[in-house]
Amino acid sequence: MARQFVNTLTDGALVDEVYLLADRQLRANRNADLYLLAQLRDKTGQISAFFWNVSEGQVAHLQPGQYVRIRGKTQLYQGNVQVILTKIDAVDEAGLQQSDFVQTTSQDTDRLLSRLRDILLAIPQSDLRGLMSCFLDDPAITEPLSQAPAGIRLHHAYRGGLLEHVVNLLETITRIADLYPKVDSNLLLVGAFLHDIGKIRELTWDPTFGYSDEGQLLGHLAIGVEMFDVKAQEFAERFGRDFPEELSLRIRHMILSHHGSYEHGSARLPMTPEAIALHHLDNLDAKVNEFATLIQADPNSQSPWTPFHPNIQRKIFKGSTPS
C-alpha cells in the first residue's frame, strides 16, 4: 500500500499511517474537556490532528520527536485539511525509512556551500574578506549552516533551507549590484551572510524543528551580533589589526534591523542603504519561497486557488492546471 504522505491527504480520507510527532499540546475546550492537538510531519509537510475527549494519562507517553501511528479521518476546516484521530500510538523507528520524514532542500548543499565560499572569499575589500574567512574556516558554523532550516513553519522550513536562503540572497546581490551604485555591494554580501547566522543556535532540527532555550530567550538577532563580535576578535588575533569600527557598526546594524520594522521583531529600523536593501531582499526571497511552498503543498490539485491561510491573510492563486 502506498504511503499516505501529508501533501496527498484530502477531505474525507481514512488515514492509517506513521508520522513524526512534531508537537503535541493538551488543551481544554469551553466545557473543560481535554483534547490533544498534535502536529504531524513527514517530508512533504505538516498537518494538524485532533483527538477529542482524552485524559492526560492517555497521551502522557507521547512526546515530540517520536514516531506515531495514527488512525483517523480527514476533514476540511476553514479551507485546511486536518485529521480527527481515533487512535494514536508511539512506534519504534526501526524499519522506518528516515527519508520519508525529513524535509530537505531540493538543492545540493555541498554545491551551495561551495558557491557561498566562492562569493564571500572573492570580496575585494580585505577586511570584509578576512572576516568572512574567520566564519567559513569554522566547521562549528559551516556544518550546522548546511543543515539548519531558515524557519519552523514559514519560509525555507526544511533542512538546508537556511543555506539555500542565504545563497539565493548572495546570488541576487551579485546580479543587481550594478543597478545600485550607492549601495556597498560588498558590505551587503556580508550582511546577507550574517543576517540569519544566529539561527544555527536559535533553532533545533533533529529530528523535529523547534527552538533552543537560547533561541527562545535571546533570538537570532542578538545571537548573530554576539557571533559577529567573537569573529571580529578572532579577526584581530589572526590579522594583527582591529576590525574597522565603522564596518563593525554597519554590519551589526544590518543584523539588528533586517526585519525592517519593530512590529516584525526588528531591534532597530534600517538606517543605511545596505540595511534597507538587505531587509527588502530578505523579505522578497522569504515571501516568494513561502508562496511557492504553500502552492506545492496544497492537496487540492483541481482548484485554481489554495485554501485561505490565516498567517498571510489570503488565498493564493495557482491558475489553471497545465494539461
VENDAZI-V417963 format. One record per helix or strand of 3 or more residues. SS is the DSSP state (H for helix, E for strand). FROM is the first residue (numbers start at 0). LEN is the number of residues. Records with the same first field share a line. If there is no record, write none. Layout:
SS = FROM-LEN, FROM-LEN
//
This chain:
H = 5-3, 55-4, 97-3, 108-12, 125-11, 138-9, 160-19, 184-10, 198-4, 212-27, 244-13, 261-3, 272-25
E = 13-15, 33-9, 44-7, 66-11, 79-12
//
